[in-house]
Structures are given as C-alpha cells and as structure tokens.
Amino acid sequence: MEIIEATEGSSVKIALEFLKPFKSSSITSFDLRSDGDSTSVTWTMSGPKTFMTRVMGIFKSMDKMIGPDFEKGLAQLKAAVEQGSA
C-alpha cells in the first residue's frame, strides 16, 4: 500500500497490491466533501478487470463481496473522527 496522491481536506489516493486470493493491483480513493457541519466521504476502488475478476464476477457480486468491508471501514473512520473531535 502506497499513498500516491493527497490533497489536504479533499482527497487521498492509495495504490494497493493484493497477493491473495490472486495477485492484482487497484487504486483506492477517498474523496471528501463538506456538507454543512459534516463531511461526506466517498470510498472507491478501481483496477483492471483481469481474467480472475471476470470469473469471480460470474459467481459472486463484487459489491456483495467487498461492500461489507467498505461499510465497516467507513464506520471505523466515522468513529475515529467523532472521537477525535469530542
């Protein structure tokens, strides 16, 4: 994992290298948008559509497979930010 781009108060892009269950690379982005007294965070992951990701997509929804991890991570980010601002 390597931070490849960061704009203070706006966004962070991270290069990810996966080894299991198969080797792949992706770019993860956190985009922040002020919304009154709060901040909205959009977390995305993109990468090449390899043979293995296409095969997995036939049998399992990537949203269902990865979505819970996104939800858990965003909840942890929210808790950390709220705890730090208290």
Biopython code that builds the backbone (N, CA, C, O; Angstrom):
import numpy as np
from Bio.PDB.StructureBuilder import StructureBuilder

atoms = [
    (1, "MET", "N", (0.851, -1.163, 0.000)),
    (1, "MET", "CA", (0.000, 0.000, 0.000)),
    (1, "MET", "C", (0.904, 1.236, 0.000)),
    (1, "MET", "O", (1.860, 1.339, 0.769)),
    (2, "GLU", "N", (0.559, 2.175, -0.903)),
    (2, "GLU", "CA", (1.350, 3.395, -1.009)),
    (2, "GLU", "C", (0.428, 4.563, -1.343)),
    (2, "GLU", "O", (-0.369, 4.486, -2.278)),
    (3, "ILE", "N", (0.539, 5.647, -0.571)),
    (3, "ILE", "CA", (-0.212, 6.860, -0.890)),
    (3, "ILE", "C", (0.442, 7.473, -2.124)),
    (3, "ILE", "O", (1.631, 7.789, -2.116)),
    (4, "ILE", "N", (-0.343, 7.637, -3.181)),
    (4, "ILE", "CA", (0.218, 8.159, -4.426)),
    (4, "ILE", "C", (-0.209, 9.592, -4.713)),
    (4, "ILE", "O", (0.373, 10.267, -5.562)),
    (5, "GLU", "N", (-1.232, 10.049, -3.996)),
    (5, "GLU", "CA", (-1.691, 11.423, -4.187)),
    (5, "GLU", "C", (-2.527, 11.829, -2.976)),
    (5, "GLU", "O", (-3.322, 11.039, -2.467)),
    (6, "ALA", "N", (-2.344, 13.058, -2.524)),
    (6, "ALA", "CA", (-3.151, 13.560, -1.416)),
    (6, "ALA", "C", (-3.341, 15.062, -1.568)),
    (6, "ALA", "O", (-2.391, 15.808, -1.806)),
    (7, "THR", "N", (-4.587, 15.484, -1.426)),
    (7, "THR", "CA", (-4.919, 16.900, -1.445)),
    (7, "THR", "C", (-5.592, 17.193, -0.114)),
    (7, "THR", "O", (-6.669, 16.670, 0.176)),
    (8, "GLU", "N", (-4.957, 18.028, 0.691)),
    (8, "GLU", "CA", (-5.437, 18.287, 2.045)),
    (8, "GLU", "C", (-6.907, 18.694, 2.055)),
    (8, "GLU", "O", (-7.326, 19.598, 1.333)),
    (9, "GLY", "N", (-7.674, 18.005, 2.890)),
    (9, "GLY", "CA", (-9.083, 18.313, 3.045)),
    (9, "GLY", "C", (-9.956, 17.941, 1.867)),
    (9, "GLY", "O", (-11.133, 18.301, 1.834)),
    (10, "SER", "N", (-9.392, 17.211, 0.878)),
    (10, "SER", "CA", (-10.149, 16.935, -0.333)),
    (10, "SER", "C", (-10.128, 15.470, -0.768)),
    (10, "SER", "O", (-11.177, 14.877, -1.023)),
    (11, "SER", "N", (-8.917, 14.885, -0.852)),
    (11, "SER", "CA", (-8.851, 13.510, -1.349)),
    (11, "SER", "C", (-7.519, 12.839, -1.016)),
    (11, "SER", "O", (-6.507, 13.488, -0.752)),
    (12, "VAL", "N", (-7.571, 11.495, -1.044)),
    (12, "VAL", "CA", (-6.372, 10.670, -0.881)),
    (12, "VAL", "C", (-6.506, 9.505, -1.848)),
    (12, "VAL", "O", (-7.557, 8.868, -1.922)),
    (13, "LYS", "N", (-5.431, 9.228, -2.594)),
    (13, "LYS", "CA", (-5.403, 8.063, -3.484)),
    (13, "LYS", "C", (-4.296, 7.129, -3.031)),
    (13, "LYS", "O", (-3.182, 7.556, -2.725)),
    (14, "ILE", "N", (-4.627, 5.838, -2.995)),
    (14, "ILE", "CA", (-3.707, 4.825, -2.494)),
    (14, "ILE", "C", (-3.580, 3.704, -3.525)),
    (14, "ILE", "O", (-4.581, 3.213, -4.046)),
    (15, "ALA", "N", (-2.355, 3.309, -3.812)),
    (15, "ALA", "CA", (-2.101, 2.149, -4.672)),
    (15, "ALA", "C", (-2.055, 0.912, -3.786)),
    (15, "ALA", "O", (-1.318, 0.875, -2.801)),
    (16, "LEU", "N", (-2.839, -0.095, -4.133)),
    (16, "LEU", "CA", (-2.896, -1.334, -3.365)),
    (16, "LEU", "C", (-2.406, -2.500, -4.213)),
    (16, "LEU", "O", (-2.725, -2.602, -5.398)),
    (17, "GLU", "N", (-1.635, -3.364, -3.596)),
    (17, "GLU", "CA", (-1.174, -4.592, -4.252)),
    (17, "GLU", "C", (-1.699, -5.771, -3.442)),
    (17, "GLU", "O", (-1.409, -5.892, -2.252)),
    (18, "PHE", "N", (-2.464, -6.628, -4.083)),
    (18, "PHE", "CA", (-3.008, -7.815, -3.431)),
    (18, "PHE", "C", (-2.222, -9.039, -3.859)),
    (18, "PHE", "O", (-1.831, -9.159, -5.020)),
    (19, "LEU", "N", (-1.990, -9.943, -2.924)),
    (19, "LEU", "CA", (-1.289, -11.191, -3.216)),
    (19, "LEU", "C", (-2.230, -12.384, -3.168)),
    (19, "LEU", "O", (-2.021, -13.370, -3.875)),
    (20, "LYS", "N", (-3.277, -12.302, -2.327)),
    (20, "LYS", "CA", (-4.234, -13.395, -2.175)),
    (20, "LYS", "C", (-5.636, -12.852, -2.324)),
    (20, "LYS", "O", (-5.830, -11.695, -1.951)),
    (21, "PRO", "N", (-6.602, -13.530, -2.808)),
    (21, "PRO", "CA", (-6.524, -14.911, -3.274)),
    (21, "PRO", "C", (-5.821, -15.040, -4.622)),
    (21, "PRO", "O", (-5.504, -16.146, -5.060)),
    (22, "PHE", "N", (-5.576, -13.887, -5.286)),
    (22, "PHE", "CA", (-4.781, -13.878, -6.508)),
    (22, "PHE", "C", (-4.116, -12.506, -6.609)),
    (22, "PHE", "O", (-4.591, -11.532, -6.025)),
    (23, "LYS", "N", (-3.036, -12.440, -7.342)),
    (23, "LYS", "CA", (-2.270, -11.209, -7.462)),
    (23, "LYS", "C", (-3.035, -10.190, -8.313)),
    (23, "LYS", "O", (-3.496, -10.497, -9.412)),
    (24, "SER", "N", (-3.160, -8.971, -7.778)),
    (24, "SER", "CA", (-3.806, -7.883, -8.511)),
    (24, "SER", "C", (-3.413, -6.549, -7.893)),
    (24, "SER", "O", (-2.851, -6.492, -6.800)),
    (25, "SER", "N", (-3.717, -5.489, -8.609)),
    (25, "SER", "CA", (-3.450, -4.145, -8.092)),
    (25, "SER", "C", (-4.679, -3.280, -8.323)),
    (25, "SER", "O", (-5.421, -3.475, -9.286)),
    (26, "SER", "N", (-4.882, -2.328, -7.432)),
    (26, "SER", "CA", (-6.035, -1.430, -7.508)),
    (26, "SER", "C", (-5.646, -0.061, -6.988)),
    (26, "SER", "O", (-4.644, 0.104, -6.293)),
    (27, "ILE", "N", (-6.461, 0.908, -7.341)),
    (27, "ILE", "CA", (-6.328, 2.258, -6.801)),
    (27, "ILE", "C", (-7.557, 2.509, -5.934)),
    (27, "ILE", "O", (-8.690, 2.335, -6.384)),
    (28, "THR", "N", (-7.328, 2.914, -4.706)),
    (28, "THR", "CA", (-8.402, 3.252, -3.784)),
    (28, "THR", "C", (-8.384, 4.757, -3.571)),
    (28, "THR", "O", (-7.327, 5.355, -3.372)),
    (29, "SER", "N", (-9.568, 5.361, -3.615)),
    (29, "SER", "CA", (-9.677, 6.804, -3.431)),
    (29, "SER", "C", (-10.651, 7.124, -2.307)),
    (29, "SER", "O", (-11.707, 6.504, -2.183)),
    (30, "PHE", "N", (-10.282, 8.086, -1.506)),
    (30, "PHE", "CA", (-11.167, 8.661, -0.501)),
    (30, "PHE", "C", (-11.377, 10.112, -0.919)),
    (30, "PHE", "O", (-10.435, 10.905, -0.919)),
    (31, "ASP", "N", (-12.612, 10.456, -1.275)),
    (31, "ASP", "CA", (-12.933, 11.825, -1.664)),
    (31, "ASP", "C", (-13.823, 12.431, -0.596)),
    (31, "ASP", "O", (-14.836, 11.847, -0.210)),
    (32, "LEU", "N", (-13.432, 13.623, -0.117)),
    (32, "LEU", "CA", (-14.133, 14.289, 0.972)),
    (32, "LEU", "C", (-14.878, 15.508, 0.438)),
    (32, "LEU", "O", (-14.363, 16.256, -0.392)),
    (33, "ARG", "N", (-16.116, 15.692, 0.937)),
    (33, "ARG", "CA", (-16.916, 16.831, 0.514)),
    (33, "ARG", "C", (-17.596, 17.418, 1.740)),
    (33, "ARG", "O", (-18.321, 16.722, 2.452)),
    (34, "SER", "N", (-17.357, 18.708, 1.983)),
    (34, "SER", "CA", (-18.004, 19.386, 3.113)),
    (34, "SER", "C", (-19.496, 19.462, 2.867)),
    (34, "SER", "O", (-19.949, 19.731, 1.754)),
    (35, "ASP", "N", (-20.257, 19.219, 3.937)),
    (35, "ASP", "CA", (-21.715, 19.239, 3.855)),
    (35, "ASP", "C", (-22.237, 19.854, 5.146)),
    (35, "ASP", "O", (-22.661, 19.142, 6.056)),
    (36, "GLY", "N", (-22.202, 21.184, 5.218)),
    (36, "GLY", "CA", (-22.599, 21.882, 6.444)),
    (36, "GLY", "C", (-21.591, 21.636, 7.538)),
    (36, "GLY", "O", (-20.408, 21.937, 7.379)),
    (37, "ASP", "N", (-22.058, 21.081, 8.667)),
    (37, "ASP", "CA", (-21.183, 20.787, 9.796)),
    (37, "ASP", "C", (-20.552, 19.405, 9.711)),
    (37, "ASP", "O", (-19.852, 18.984, 10.632)),
    (38, "SER", "N", (-20.793, 18.706, 8.622)),
    (38, "SER", "CA", (-20.251, 17.362, 8.478)),
    (38, "SER", "C", (-19.464, 17.239, 7.176)),
    (38, "SER", "O", (-19.409, 18.165, 6.367)),
    (39, "THR", "N", (-18.870, 16.088, 7.004)),
    (39, "THR", "CA", (-18.102, 15.797, 5.791)),
    (39, "THR", "C", (-18.558, 14.457, 5.236)),
    (39, "THR", "O", (-18.628, 13.466, 5.964)),
    (40, "SER", "N", (-18.866, 14.429, 3.952)),
    (40, "SER", "CA", (-19.230, 13.179, 3.280)),
    (40, "SER", "C", (-17.971, 12.563, 2.690)),
    (40, "SER", "O", (-17.142, 13.261, 2.105)),
    (41, "VAL", "N", (-17.835, 11.255, 2.845)),
    (41, "VAL", "CA", (-16.679, 10.529, 2.324)),
    (41, "VAL", "C", (-17.162, 9.522, 1.288)),
    (41, "VAL", "O", (-18.073, 8.736, 1.546)),
    (42, "THR", "N", (-16.541, 9.557, 0.115)),
    (42, "THR", "CA", (-16.807, 8.555, -0.910)),
    (42, "THR", "C", (-15.553, 7.717, -1.053)),
    (42, "THR", "O", (-14.470, 8.243, -1.309)),
    (43, "TRP", "N", (-15.702, 6.411, -0.888)),
    (43, "TRP", "CA", (-14.573, 5.478, -0.941)),
    (43, "TRP", "C", (-14.769, 4.599, -2.163)),
    (43, "TRP", "O", (-15.760, 3.875, -2.261)),
    (44, "THR", "N", (-13.830, 4.660, -3.090)),
    (44, "THR", "CA", (-13.934, 3.852, -4.302)),
    (44, "THR", "C", (-12.674, 3.025, -4.496)),
    (44, "THR", "O", (-11.598, 3.369, -4.007)),
    (45, "MET", "N", (-12.836, 1.929, -5.220)),
    (45, "MET", "CA", (-11.694, 1.088, -5.581)),
    (45, "MET", "C", (-11.840, 0.730, -7.054)),
    (45, "MET", "O", (-12.904, 0.293, -7.492)),
    (46, "SER", "N", (-10.771, 0.915, -7.811)),
    (46, "SER", "CA", (-10.807, 0.563, -9.226)),
    (46, "SER", "C", (-9.512, -0.142, -9.599)),
    (46, "SER", "O", (-8.467, 0.050, -8.977)),
    (47, "GLY", "N", (-9.615, -0.956, -10.624)),
    (47, "GLY", "CA", (-8.445, -1.693, -11.088)),
    (47, "GLY", "C", (-8.768, -2.419, -12.370)),
    (47, "GLY", "O", (-9.912, -2.410, -12.826)),
    (48, "PRO", "N", (-7.771, -3.044, -12.953)),
    (48, "PRO", "CA", (-8.001, -3.750, -14.214)),
    (48, "PRO", "C", (-8.925, -4.941, -14.012)),
    (48, "PRO", "O", (-8.915, -5.571, -12.955)),
    (49, "LYS", "N", (-9.704, -5.239, -15.006)),
    (49, "LYS", "CA", (-10.592, -6.399, -14.959)),
    (49, "LYS", "C", (-9.837, -7.583, -15.554)),
    (49, "LYS", "O", (-9.809, -7.780, -16.769)),
    (50, "THR", "N", (-9.235, -8.355, -14.677)),
    (50, "THR", "CA", (-8.426, -9.499, -15.101)),
    (50, "THR", "C", (-9.323, -10.715, -15.341)),
    (50, "THR", "O", (-10.520, -10.683, -15.058)),
    (51, "PHE", "N", (-8.746, -11.750, -15.851)),
    (51, "PHE", "CA", (-9.474, -12.996, -16.069)),
    (51, "PHE", "C", (-10.104, -13.481, -14.768)),
    (51, "PHE", "O", (-11.264, -13.893, -14.749)),
    (52, "MET", "N", (-9.333, -13.432, -13.678)),
    (52, "MET", "CA", (-9.840, -13.919, -12.391)),
    (52, "MET", "C", (-10.994, -13.061, -11.877)),
    (52, "MET", "O", (-11.960, -13.606, -11.343)),
    (53, "THR", "N", (-10.923, -11.738, -12.021)),
    (53, "THR", "CA", (-12.029, -10.899, -11.549)),
    (53, "THR", "C", (-13.276, -11.131, -12.396)),
    (53, "THR", "O", (-14.393, -11.066, -11.884)),
    (54, "ARG", "N", (-13.095, -11.398, -13.675)),
    (54, "ARG", "CA", (-14.255, -11.710, -14.528)),
    (54, "ARG", "C", (-14.897, -13.030, -14.114)),
    (54, "ARG", "O", (-16.122, -13.141, -14.056)),
    (55, "VAL", "N", (-14.066, -14.028, -13.826)),
    (55, "VAL", "CA", (-14.591, -15.327, -13.384)),
    (55, "VAL", "C", (-15.326, -15.157, -12.059)),
    (55, "VAL", "O", (-16.427, -15.681, -11.888)),
    (56, "MET", "N", (-14.725, -14.429, -11.123)),
    (56, "MET", "CA", (-15.373, -14.211, -9.826)),
    (56, "MET", "C", (-16.688, -13.462, -9.994)),
    (56, "MET", "O", (-17.660, -13.747, -9.293)),
    (57, "GLY", "N", (-16.726, -12.493, -10.930)),
    (57, "GLY", "CA", (-17.930, -11.714, -11.171)),
    (57, "GLY", "C", (-19.097, -12.546, -11.668)),
    (57, "GLY", "O", (-20.253, -12.170, -11.476)),
    (58, "ILE", "N", (-18.808, -13.668, -12.302)),
    (58, "ILE", "CA", (-19.864, -14.564, -12.779)),
    (58, "ILE", "C", (-20.550, -15.244, -11.597)),
    (58, "ILE", "O", (-21.768, -15.428, -11.595)),
    (59, "PHE", "N", (-19.762, -15.612, -10.599)),
    (59, "PHE", "CA", (-20.279, -16.398, -9.484)),
    (59, "PHE", "C", (-20.667, -15.576, -8.264)),
    (59, "PHE", "O", (-21.474, -16.022, -7.447)),
    (60, "LYS", "N", (-20.106, -14.388, -8.133)),
    (60, "LYS", "CA", (-20.353, -13.604, -6.930)),
    (60, "LYS", "C", (-20.308, -12.116, -7.260)),
    (60, "LYS", "O", (-19.450, -11.667, -8.020)),
    (61, "SER", "N", (-21.236, -11.358, -6.686)),
    (61, "SER", "CA", (-21.272, -9.913, -6.867)),
    (61, "SER", "C", (-20.106, -9.274, -6.107)),
    (61, "SER", "O", (-19.922, -9.523, -4.916)),
    (62, "MET", "N", (-19.331, -8.460, -6.796)),
    (62, "MET", "CA", (-18.215, -7.772, -6.134)),
    (62, "MET", "C", (-18.751, -6.814, -5.057)),
    (62, "MET", "O", (-18.126, -6.653, -4.009)),
    (63, "ASP", "N", (-19.893, -6.186, -5.310)),
    (63, "ASP", "CA", (-20.487, -5.310, -4.298)),
    (63, "ASP", "C", (-20.822, -6.089, -3.030)),
    (63, "ASP", "O", (-20.560, -5.624, -1.921)),
    (64, "LYS", "N", (-21.402, -7.277, -3.198)),
    (64, "LYS", "CA", (-21.740, -8.083, -2.025)),
    (64, "LYS", "C", (-20.490, -8.611, -1.336)),
    (64, "LYS", "O", (-20.468, -8.777, -0.116)),
    (65, "MET", "N", (-19.447, -8.875, -2.122)),
    (65, "MET", "CA", (-18.229, -9.437, -1.560)),
    (65, "MET", "C", (-17.396, -8.375, -0.832)),
    (65, "MET", "O", (-16.870, -8.639, 0.249)),
    (66, "ILE", "N", (-17.274, -7.194, -1.406)),
    (66, "ILE", "CA", (-16.409, -6.145, -0.852)),
    (66, "ILE", "C", (-17.206, -5.100, -0.068)),
    (66, "ILE", "O", (-16.665, -4.447, 0.824)),
    (67, "GLY", "N", (-18.489, -4.941, -0.400)),
    (67, "GLY", "CA", (-19.322, -3.914, 0.231)),
    (67, "GLY", "C", (-19.277, -3.900, 1.752)),
    (67, "GLY", "O", (-19.126, -2.831, 2.343)),
    (68, "PRO", "N", (-19.405, -5.066, 2.411)),
    (68, "PRO", "CA", (-19.339, -5.050, 3.882)),
    (68, "PRO", "C", (-18.019, -4.498, 4.423)),
    (68, "PRO", "O", (-17.998, -3.867, 5.479)),
    (69, "ASP", "N", (-16.921, -4.732, 3.708)),
    (69, "ASP", "CA", (-15.634, -4.178, 4.145)),
    (69, "ASP", "C", (-15.630, -2.654, 4.018)),
    (69, "ASP", "O", (-15.097, -1.957, 4.881)),
    (70, "PHE", "N", (-16.225, -2.139, 2.943)),
    (70, "PHE", "CA", (-16.337, -0.684, 2.777)),
    (70, "PHE", "C", (-17.180, -0.105, 3.915)),
    (70, "PHE", "O", (-16.787, 0.886, 4.529)),
    (71, "GLU", "N", (-18.335, -0.714, 4.201)),
    (71, "GLU", "CA", (-19.214, -0.226, 5.261)),
    (71, "GLU", "C", (-18.506, -0.239, 6.618)),
    (71, "GLU", "O", (-18.592, 0.726, 7.377)),
    (72, "LYS", "N", (-17.813, -1.327, 6.915)),
    (72, "LYS", "CA", (-17.092, -1.436, 8.189)),
    (72, "LYS", "C", (-15.988, -0.372, 8.273)),
    (72, "LYS", "O", (-15.828, 0.279, 9.306)),
    (73, "GLY", "N", (-15.238, -0.203, 7.199)),
    (73, "GLY", "CA", (-14.161, 0.782, 7.186)),
    (73, "GLY", "C", (-14.680, 2.203, 7.343)),
    (73, "GLY", "O", (-14.093, 3.003, 8.071)),
    (74, "LEU", "N", (-15.786, 2.524, 6.660)),
    (74, "LEU", "CA", (-16.359, 3.864, 6.786)),
    (74, "LEU", "C", (-16.896, 4.098, 8.199)),
    (74, "LEU", "O", (-16.781, 5.204, 8.726)),
    (75, "ALA", "N", (-17.474, 3.079, 8.811)),
    (75, "ALA", "CA", (-17.958, 3.204, 10.192)),
    (75, "ALA", "C", (-16.792, 3.442, 11.151)),
    (75, "ALA", "O", (-16.902, 4.245, 12.078)),
    (76, "GLN", "N", (-15.679, 2.744, 10.928)),
    (76, "GLN", "CA", (-14.496, 2.944, 11.770)),
    (76, "GLN", "C", (-13.913, 4.335, 11.567)),
    (76, "GLN", "O", (-13.476, 4.970, 12.526)),
    (77, "LEU", "N", (-13.902, 4.814, 10.325)),
    (77, "LEU", "CA", (-13.416, 6.171, 10.038)),
    (77, "LEU", "C", (-14.296, 7.191, 10.742)),
    (77, "LEU", "O", (-13.785, 8.127, 11.357)),
    (78, "LYS", "N", (-15.614, 7.024, 10.663)),
    (78, "LYS", "CA", (-16.542, 7.932, 11.321)),
    (78, "LYS", "C", (-16.306, 7.948, 12.830)),
    (78, "LYS", "O", (-16.240, 9.020, 13.431)),
    (79, "ALA", "N", (-16.177, 6.776, 13.447)),
    (79, "ALA", "CA", (-15.960, 6.690, 14.881)),
    (79, "ALA", "C", (-14.653, 7.379, 15.286)),
    (79, "ALA", "O", (-14.606, 8.088, 16.292)),
    (80, "ALA", "N", (-13.604, 7.171, 14.505)),
    (80, "ALA", "CA", (-12.306, 7.784, 14.809)),
    (80, "ALA", "C", (-12.384, 9.301, 14.714)),
    (80, "ALA", "O", (-11.835, 10.006, 15.560)),
    (81, "VAL", "N", (-13.061, 9.803, 13.695)),
    (81, "VAL", "CA", (-13.178, 11.259, 13.518)),
    (81, "VAL", "C", (-14.029, 11.858, 14.634)),
    (81, "VAL", "O", (-13.675, 12.895, 15.194)),
    (82, "GLU", "N", (-15.134, 11.220, 14.956)),
    (82, "GLU", "CA", (-16.007, 11.732, 16.020)),
    (82, "GLU", "C", (-15.334, 11.681, 17.374)),
    (82, "GLU", "O", (-15.528, 12.579, 18.193)),
    (83, "GLN", "N", (-14.545, 10.645, 17.626)),
    (83, "GLN", "CA", (-13.836, 10.545, 18.902)),
    (83, "GLN", "C", (-12.764, 11.631, 18.996)),
    (83, "GLN", "O", (-12.550, 12.199, 20.067)),
    (84, "GLY", "N", (-12.096, 11.919, 17.893)),
    (84, "GLY", "CA", (-11.050, 12.939, 17.871)),
    (84, "GLY", "C", (-11.594, 14.349, 17.977)),
    (84, "GLY", "O", (-10.882, 15.251, 18.419)),
    (85, "SER", "N", (-12.855, 14.562, 17.576)),
    (85, "SER", "CA", (-13.419, 15.913, 17.620)),
    (85, "SER", "C", (-14.196, 16.191, 18.887)),
    (85, "SER", "O", (-14.706, 17.297, 19.070)),
    (86, "ALA", "N", (-14.299, 15.200, 19.774)),
    (86, "ALA", "CA", (-15.072, 15.375, 21.021)),
    (86, "ALA", "C", (-14.300, 16.150, 22.049)),
    (86, "ALA", "O", (-14.801, 16.386, 23.148)),
]
sb = StructureBuilder()
sb.init_structure("model")
sb.init_model(0)
sb.init_chain("A")
sb.init_seg("    ")
for serial, (resi, resn, name, xyz) in enumerate(atoms, 1):
    if name == "N":
        sb.init_residue(resn, " ", resi, " ")
    sb.init_atom(name, np.array(xyz, "f"), 0.0, 1.0, " ", f" {name:<3s}", serial, name[0])
structure = sb.get_structure()
